[in-house]
Amino acid sequence: MRGADEQTAALFSYVRCEARVPGDHPLRPIRSIVDEALEVLSAEFDRLYAKDGRPSIAPEKLLRALLLQAFYSIRSERQLMEQLDYNLLFRWLVGLAMDAPVWDPTVFTKNRDRLLDGEVAAKFLAAVLGQTRVKALLSDDHFSVDGTLIEAWASIKSFRAKDGSDDPPGPGRNAERNFHKQKRSNETHQSTTDPQAKLYRKGDGQPAKLCFMGHVLMENRNGLLVGAQLDQASGTAEREEALKLIDAHRPLARGTARRRITLGADKAYDVADFIAALRERPVTPHIAIDGHLSKTGKPRKTAIDARTTHHPGYAISQVIRKRIEESFGWIKTVAVLRKTRHRGIARVGWMFTLAAAAYNLVRIPKLLDAPS
């Protein structure tokens, strides 16, 4: 017998959102890890909010929604609110009931900015890594570091002279500009859209773009990110931020504070001052040798000597350190941070750190289920 095409909706529904989510859905173990980390941050949330007044969006729901945005490559907060309105899976992860109203996108972003003041993204990353079941996945001795460019939300046309000496913009919202024979640098020019973005070129023959530089510290056992920072792009930023990441992570490591560790990195870190700073910490520099030829045809003198390269661990670090590019690929494509949607180091850095935490959350359940 053919069923009738009845489209009359029931007045009441007695099914919870959780009942609609399959028991083996990948988001279930992620939700468990996230909830445990948010419980640790509860006291921190209390300090960020007043004791009385009009209730805001719960910070736990804010963070779950932002993680959802990274997991499913949702490009804007407006689209996130739209999908939260009709997607029962998204409602369950965030913690909204089936009939609960979603927030206005502007209200959502204003409430999100409150979390910037408390560095909640970095504390959330630490809370995830601090869980007992996660600690067993981490290495205390071997790490890798690298940096990547995050394109700023600013057009190259906005890069104008600080003293206003260049030609005024033409008529229209997207007027043409002629940069021919103009010498522009970060010392004399600045973006009017995002003044903290810097003009930077990745290498010879590459275009110069307004961008920031993100940096991550990866442990070498399972390739999880244990530190993330973002700063202005420069030729020395990678090495400067690498030392900051090491110094910030060392107090969290088990064992004595001066326990020797290894740090793998590419040839951009093969600089004598940086190698000396690592040895003082003490950190064994498993850095790739920069042996390119100078203009005179002579190979460049490396700061890495046989004290390091003759150990088998050096070759292992050179292989494993390349896994850090997997995290950059995920953050830029899945978390949609190849070109940021935010302005300023504070906002872009906060989102970069949260994207690093989201990358870990995707991988941790698989590592916990893997046979030992």
Contacts in CASP RR format, 6 or more apart in sequence:
PFRMAT RR
TARGET T0000
AUTHOR 0000-0000-0000
METHOD contacts of the structure
MODEL  1
MRGADEQTAALFSYVRCEARVPGDHPLRPIRSIVDEALEVLSAEFDRLYA
KDGRPSIAPEKLLRALLLQAFYSIRSERQLMEQLDYNLLFRWLVGLAMDA
PVWDPTVFTKNRDRLLDGEVAAKFLAAVLGQTRVKALLSDDHFSVDGTLI
EAWASIKSFRAKDGSDDPPGPGRNAERNFHKQKRSNETHQSTTDPQAKLY
RKGDGQPAKLCFMGHVLMENRNGLLVGAQLDQASGTAEREEALKLIDAHR
PLARGTARRRITLGADKAYDVADFIAALRERPVTPHIAIDGHLSKTGKPR
KTAIDARTTHHPGYAISQVIRKRIEESFGWIKTVAVLRKTRHRGIARVGW
MFTLAAAAYNLVRIPKLLDAPS
13 98 0 8 1.000
15 98 0 8 1.000
16 98 0 8 1.000
17 88 0 8 1.000
17 89 0 8 1.000
17 91 0 8 1.000
17 92 0 8 1.000
17 95 0 8 1.000
17 96 0 8 1.000
17 97 0 8 1.000
17 98 0 8 1.000
18 92 0 8 1.000
20 88 0 8 1.000
20 89 0 8 1.000
20 92 0 8 1.000
21 27 0 8 1.000
21 28 0 8 1.000
21 88 0 8 1.000
21 89 0 8 1.000
21 92 0 8 1.000
25 89 0 8 1.000
26 365 0 8 1.000
27 71 0 8 1.000
27 89 0 8 1.000
27 93 0 8 1.000
29 365 0 8 1.000
29 368 0 8 1.000
30 361 0 8 1.000
30 362 0 8 1.000
30 364 0 8 1.000
30 365 0 8 1.000
31 64 0 8 1.000
31 93 0 8 1.000
33 128 0 8 1.000
33 131 0 8 1.000
33 134 0 8 1.000
33 361 0 8 1.000
33 364 0 8 1.000
33 365 0 8 1.000
34 63 0 8 1.000
34 64 0 8 1.000
34 67 0 8 1.000
34 128 0 8 1.000
34 361 0 8 1.000
36 127 0 8 1.000
36 131 0 8 1.000
37 124 0 8 1.000
37 127 0 8 1.000
37 128 0 8 1.000
37 131 0 8 1.000
38 60 0 8 1.000
38 63 0 8 1.000
38 64 0 8 1.000
38 124 0 8 1.000
38 127 0 8 1.000
40 127 0 8 1.000
41 59 0 8 1.000
41 120 0 8 1.000
41 123 0 8 1.000
41 124 0 8 1.000
41 127 0 8 1.000
44 118 0 8 1.000
44 120 0 8 1.000
44 123 0 8 1.000
45 59 0 8 1.000
45 60 0 8 1.000
45 120 0 8 1.000
48 59 0 8 1.000
48 114 0 8 1.000
48 115 0 8 1.000
48 117 0 8 1.000
48 118 0 8 1.000
48 120 0 8 1.000
49 56 0 8 1.000
49 59 0 8 1.000
49 114 0 8 1.000
56 111 0 8 1.000
56 114 0 8 1.000
57 103 0 8 1.000
57 107 0 8 1.000
57 108 0 8 1.000
57 111 0 8 1.000
59 111 0 8 1.000
59 114 0 8 1.000
59 115 0 8 1.000
59 120 0 8 1.000
61 94 0 8 1.000
61 95 0 8 1.000
61 96 0 8 1.000
62 108 0 8 1.000
62 111 0 8 1.000
62 112 0 8 1.000
62 115 0 8 1.000
63 115 0 8 1.000
63 120 0 8 1.000
63 124 0 8 1.000
63 354 0 8 1.000
64 93 0 8 1.000
64 94 0 8 1.000
64 95 0 8 1.000
65 80 0 8 1.000
65 84 0 8 1.000
65 94 0 8 1.000
65 108 0 8 1.000
66 112 0 8 1.000
66 354 0 8 1.000
67 93 0 8 1.000
67 354 0 8 1.000
67 357 0 8 1.000
67 358 0 8 1.000
67 361 0 8 1.000
68 74 0 8 1.000
68 80 0 8 1.000
68 90 0 8 1.000
68 93 0 8 1.000
68 94 0 8 1.000
69 77 0 8 1.000
69 80 0 8 1.000
70 334 0 8 1.000
70 335 0 8 1.000
70 336 0 8 1.000
70 354 0 8 1.000
70 355 0 8 1.000
70 358 0 8 1.000
71 334 0 8 1.000
71 358 0 8 1.000
71 362 0 8 1.000
72 83 0 8 1.000
72 90 0 8 1.000
73 333 0 8 1.000
73 334 0 8 1.000
73 335 0 8 1.000
73 336 0 8 1.000
74 80 0 8 1.000
74 83 0 8 1.000
74 336 0 8 1.000
75 336 0 8 1.000
75 341 0 8 1.000
76 105 0 8 1.000
76 341 0 8 1.000
77 105 0 8 1.000
77 108 0 8 1.000
77 109 0 8 1.000
78 105 0 8 1.000
80 105 0 8 1.000
80 108 0 8 1.000
81 102 0 8 1.000
81 103 0 8 1.000
81 104 0 8 1.000
81 105 0 8 1.000
81 108 0 8 1.000
83 90 0 8 1.000
84 90 0 8 1.000
84 91 0 8 1.000
84 94 0 8 1.000
84 96 0 8 1.000
84 102 0 8 1.000
85 102 0 8 1.000
88 98 0 8 1.000
91 97 0 8 1.000
91 98 0 8 1.000
91 100 0 8 1.000
96 102 0 8 1.000
103 111 0 8 1.000
113 347 0 8 1.000
115 121 0 8 1.000
115 350 0 8 1.000
116 346 0 8 1.000
116 347 0 8 1.000
116 350 0 8 1.000
119 350 0 8 1.000
120 350 0 8 1.000
121 349 0 8 1.000
121 350 0 8 1.000
121 351 0 8 1.000
121 353 0 8 1.000
121 354 0 8 1.000
121 357 0 8 1.000
122 227 0 8 1.000
122 228 0 8 1.000
122 353 0 8 1.000
124 354 0 8 1.000
124 357 0 8 1.000
125 225 0 8 1.000
125 227 0 8 1.000
125 228 0 8 1.000
125 353 0 8 1.000
125 354 0 8 1.000
125 356 0 8 1.000
125 357 0 8 1.000
125 360 0 8 1.000
126 252 0 8 1.000
128 134 0 8 1.000
128 357 0 8 1.000
128 360 0 8 1.000
128 361 0 8 1.000
128 364 0 8 1.000
129 135 0 8 1.000
129 138 0 8 1.000
129 224 0 8 1.000
129 226 0 8 1.000
129 360 0 8 1.000
133 368 0 8 1.000
134 364 0 8 1.000
137 221 0 8 1.000
137 222 0 8 1.000
137 224 0 8 1.000
137 364 0 8 1.000
137 367 0 8 1.000
137 368 0 8 1.000
138 219 0 8 1.000
138 221 0 8 1.000
138 222 0 8 1.000
138 224 0 8 1.000
138 226 0 8 1.000
139 219 0 8 1.000
139 220 0 8 1.000
139 221 0 8 1.000
139 222 0 8 1.000
140 253 0 8 1.000
140 254 0 8 1.000
140 255 0 8 1.000
140 259 0 8 1.000
140 261 0 8 1.000
141 259 0 8 1.000
141 260 0 8 1.000
141 261 0 8 1.000
141 262 0 8 1.000
142 219 0 8 1.000
142 220 0 8 1.000
142 221 0 8 1.000
142 261 0 8 1.000
142 262 0 8 1.000
142 317 0 8 1.000
142 320 0 8 1.000
143 217 0 8 1.000
143 218 0 8 1.000
143 219 0 8 1.000
143 220 0 8 1.000
143 226 0 8 1.000
143 246 0 8 1.000
143 249 0 8 1.000
143 261 0 8 1.000
143 262 0 8 1.000
143 263 0 8 1.000
143 264 0 8 1.000
144 217 0 8 1.000
144 218 0 8 1.000
144 220 0 8 1.000
144 263 0 8 1.000
144 264 0 8 1.000
144 265 0 8 1.000
144 317 0 8 1.000
144 320 0 8 1.000
144 321 0 8 1.000
144 323 0 8 1.000
144 324 0 8 1.000
145 215 0 8 1.000
145 216 0 8 1.000
145 217 0 8 1.000
145 218 0 8 1.000
145 242 0 8 1.000
145 245 0 8 1.000
145 246 0 8 1.000
145 263 0 8 1.000
145 264 0 8 1.000
145 265 0 8 1.000
145 269 0 8 1.000
145 324 0 8 1.000
146 215 0 8 1.000
146 216 0 8 1.000
146 218 0 8 1.000
146 238 0 8 1.000
146 265 0 8 1.000
146 266 0 8 1.000
146 321 0 8 1.000
146 324 0 8 1.000
146 325 0 8 1.000
146 328 0 8 1.000
147 213 0 8 1.000
147 214 0 8 1.000
147 215 0 8 1.000
147 216 0 8 1.000
147 238 0 8 1.000
147 241 0 8 1.000
147 328 0 8 1.000
148 213 0 8 1.000
148 214 0 8 1.000
148 215 0 8 1.000
148 328 0 8 1.000
148 331 0 8 1.000
148 332 0 8 1.000
149 200 0 8 1.000
149 202 0 8 1.000
149 209 0 8 1.000
149 211 0 8 1.000
149 212 0 8 1.000
149 213 0 8 1.000
149 214 0 8 1.000
149 233 0 8 1.000
150 211 0 8 1.000
150 212 0 8 1.000
150 213 0 8 1.000
150 214 0 8 1.000
150 230 0 8 1.000
150 332 0 8 1.000
150 337 0 8 1.000
150 338 0 8 1.000
150 339 0 8 1.000
150 340 0 8 1.000
150 348 0 8 1.000
150 352 0 8 1.000
151 209 0 8 1.000
151 210 0 8 1.000
151 211 0 8 1.000
151 338 0 8 1.000
151 339 0 8 1.000
151 340 0 8 1.000
152 191 0 8 1.000
152 193 0 8 1.000
152 194 0 8 1.000
152 197 0 8 1.000
152 209 0 8 1.000
152 210 0 8 1.000
152 211 0 8 1.000
152 212 0 8 1.000
152 339 0 8 1.000
152 340 0 8 1.000
152 343 0 8 1.000
152 348 0 8 1.000
153 193 0 8 1.000
153 194 0 8 1.000
153 339 0 8 1.000
153 340 0 8 1.000
153 341 0 8 1.000
153 342 0 8 1.000
153 343 0 8 1.000
154 191 0 8 1.000
154 193 0 8 1.000
154 194 0 8 1.000
154 197 0 8 1.000
154 210 0 8 1.000
154 343 0 8 1.000
155 193 0 8 1.000
155 210 0 8 1.000
156 179 0 8 1.000
156 209 0 8 1.000
156 210 0 8 1.000
157 169 0 8 1.000
157 174 0 8 1.000
157 175 0 8 1.000
157 177 0 8 1.000
158 191 0 8 1.000
158 192 0 8 1.000
158 193 0 8 1.000
158 194 0 8 1.000
158 210 0 8 1.000
159 184 0 8 1.000
159 189 0 8 1.000
159 190 0 8 1.000
159 191 0 8 1.000
159 199 0 8 1.000
159 210 0 8 1.000
160 166 0 8 1.000
160 189 0 8 1.000
160 190 0 8 1.000
160 191 0 8 1.000
160 192 0 8 1.000
161 188 0 8 1.000
161 189 0 8 1.000
162 188 0 8 1.000
162 189 0 8 1.000
162 190 0 8 1.000
163 188 0 8 1.000
166 182 0 8 1.000
167 177 0 8 1.000
167 178 0 8 1.000
169 175 0 8 1.000
169 177 0 8 1.000
170 176 0 8 1.000
170 177 0 8 1.000
184 199 0 8 1.000
185 199 0 8 1.000
186 198 0 8 1.000
186 199 0 8 1.000
189 199 0 8 1.000
191 197 0 8 1.000
191 210 0 8 1.000
193 343 0 8 1.000
194 210 0 8 1.000
194 343 0 8 1.000
194 344 0 8 1.000
196 212 0 8 1.000
196 232 0 8 1.000
196 343 0 8 1.000
196 344 0 8 1.000
196 345 0 8 1.000
197 210 0 8 1.000
197 211 0 8 1.000
197 212 0 8 1.000
197 232 0 8 1.000
197 343 0 8 1.000
197 344 0 8 1.000
198 210 0 8 1.000
198 211 0 8 1.000
198 212 0 8 1.000
198 232 0 8 1.000
198 233 0 8 1.000
198 234 0 8 1.000
199 208 0 8 1.000
199 209 0 8 1.000
199 210 0 8 1.000
200 208 0 8 1.000
200 209 0 8 1.000
200 210 0 8 1.000
200 211 0 8 1.000
200 213 0 8 1.000
200 233 0 8 1.000
200 234 0 8 1.000
200 235 0 8 1.000
201 207 0 8 1.000
201 208 0 8 1.000
201 209 0 8 1.000
211 233 0 8 1.000
212 230 0 8 1.000
212 231 0 8 1.000
212 232 0 8 1.000
212 233 0 8 1.000
212 340 0 8 1.000
212 345 0 8 1.000
212 348 0 8 1.000
212 349 0 8 1.000
213 230 0 8 1.000
213 231 0 8 1.000
213 232 0 8 1.000
213 233 0 8 1.000
213 234 0 8 1.000
213 237 0 8 1.000
213 238 0 8 1.000
213 241 0 8 1.000
214 228 0 8 1.000
214 229 0 8 1.000
214 230 0 8 1.000
214 231 0 8 1.000
214 241 0 8 1.000
214 349 0 8 1.000
214 352 0 8 1.000
215 228 0 8 1.000
215 229 0 8 1.000
215 230 0 8 1.000
215 231 0 8 1.000
215 237 0 8 1.000
215 238 0 8 1.000
215 241 0 8 1.000
215 242 0 8 1.000
215 245 0 8 1.000
216 225 0 8 1.000
216 227 0 8 1.000
216 228 0 8 1.000
216 229 0 8 1.000
216 245 0 8 1.000
216 324 0 8 1.000
216 327 0 8 1.000
216 328 0 8 1.000
216 356 0 8 1.000
217 225 0 8 1.000
217 226 0 8 1.000
217 227 0 8 1.000
217 228 0 8 1.000
217 242 0 8 1.000
217 245 0 8 1.000
217 246 0 8 1.000
217 249 0 8 1.000
218 224 0 8 1.000
218 225 0 8 1.000
218 226 0 8 1.000
218 321 0 8 1.000
218 323 0 8 1.000
218 324 0 8 1.000
218 327 0 8 1.000
219 226 0 8 1.000
220 317 0 8 1.000
220 320 0 8 1.000
220 321 0 8 1.000
222 363 0 8 1.000
222 367 0 8 1.000
223 320 0 8 1.000
223 323 0 8 1.000
223 324 0 8 1.000
223 327 0 8 1.000
223 363 0 8 1.000
224 360 0 8 1.000
224 363 0 8 1.000
224 364 0 8 1.000
224 367 0 8 1.000
225 327 0 8 1.000
225 356 0 8 1.000
225 357 0 8 1.000
225 359 0 8 1.000
225 360 0 8 1.000
226 249 0 8 1.000
226 252 0 8 1.000
227 245 0 8 1.000
227 248 0 8 1.000
227 249 0 8 1.000
227 353 0 8 1.000
227 356 0 8 1.000
228 352 0 8 1.000
228 353 0 8 1.000
228 356 0 8 1.000
228 357 0 8 1.000
229 241 0 8 1.000
229 244 0 8 1.000
229 245 0 8 1.000
229 349 0 8 1.000
229 353 0 8 1.000
230 345 0 8 1.000
230 348 0 8 1.000
230 349 0 8 1.000
230 352 0 8 1.000
230 353 0 8 1.000
231 237 0 8 1.000
231 240 0 8 1.000
231 241 0 8 1.000
231 345 0 8 1.000
232 345 0 8 1.000
238 268 0 8 1.000
238 269 0 8 1.000
239 268 0 8 1.000
239 269 0 8 1.000
239 271 0 8 1.000
239 273 0 8 1.000
239 274 0 8 1.000
242 263 0 8 1.000
242 265 0 8 1.000
242 269 0 8 1.000
242 274 0 8 1.000
243 274 0 8 1.000
243 277 0 8 1.000
243 278 0 8 1.000
246 263 0 8 1.000
246 278 0 8 1.000
246 281 0 8 1.000
246 283 0 8 1.000
247 281 0 8 1.000
250 257 0 8 1.000
250 261 0 8 1.000
250 281 0 8 1.000
251 257 0 8 1.000
253 259 0 8 1.000
253 261 0 8 1.000
258 282 0 8 1.000
260 282 0 8 1.000
260 283 0 8 1.000
260 284 0 8 1.000
261 283 0 8 1.000
261 284 0 8 1.000
262 283 0 8 1.000
262 284 0 8 1.000
262 285 0 8 1.000
262 286 0 8 1.000
262 313 0 8 1.000
262 317 0 8 1.000
263 278 0 8 1.000
263 283 0 8 1.000
263 284 0 8 1.000
263 285 0 8 1.000
263 286 0 8 1.000
263 287 0 8 1.000
264 285 0 8 1.000
264 286 0 8 1.000
264 287 0 8 1.000
264 288 0 8 1.000
264 317 0 8 1.000
264 318 0 8 1.000
264 321 0 8 1.000
265 285 0 8 1.000
265 286 0 8 1.000
265 287 0 8 1.000
265 288 0 8 1.000
265 321 0 8 1.000
266 287 0 8 1.000
266 288 0 8 1.000
266 321 0 8 1.000
267 287 0 8 1.000
267 288 0 8 1.000
267 289 0 8 1.000
267 290 0 8 1.000
267 291 0 8 1.000
268 290 0 8 1.000
269 285 0 8 1.000
269 287 0 8 1.000
269 288 0 8 1.000
270 287 0 8 1.000
270 288 0 8 1.000
270 289 0 8 1.000
270 290 0 8 1.000
270 302 0 8 1.000
270 303 0 8 1.000
270 304 0 8 1.000
271 303 0 8 1.000
272 303 0 8 1.000
274 285 0 8 1.000
274 303 0 8 1.000
275 285 0 8 1.000
275 287 0 8 1.000
275 303 0 8 1.000
275 304 0 8 1.000
276 303 0 8 1.000
278 284 0 8 1.000
278 285 0 8 1.000
279 285 0 8 1.000
284 308 0 8 1.000
285 303 0 8 1.000
285 304 0 8 1.000
285 308 0 8 1.000
286 308 0 8 1.000
286 313 0 8 1.000
286 314 0 8 1.000
286 317 0 8 1.000
286 318 0 8 1.000
286 321 0 8 1.000
287 303 0 8 1.000
287 304 0 8 1.000
288 318 0 8 1.000
289 302 0 8 1.000
289 304 0 8 1.000
289 309 0 8 1.000
290 300 0 8 1.000
290 302 0 8 1.000
291 299 0 8 1.000
291 300 0 8 1.000
291 302 0 8 1.000
292 299 0 8 1.000
292 300 0 8 1.000
293 299 0 8 1.000
293 300 0 8 1.000
294 300 0 8 1.000
308 314 0 8 1.000
327 356 0 8 1.000
327 359 0 8 1.000
330 359 0 8 1.000
330 362 0 8 1.000
331 337 0 8 1.000
331 352 0 8 1.000
331 355 0 8 1.000
331 356 0 8 1.000
331 359 0 8 1.000
332 338 0 8 1.000
335 355 0 8 1.000
335 358 0 8 1.000
335 359 0 8 1.000
337 351 0 8 1.000
337 352 0 8 1.000
337 355 0 8 1.000
340 348 0 8 1.000
340 351 0 8 1.000
342 348 0 8 1.000
342 351 0 8 1.000
END
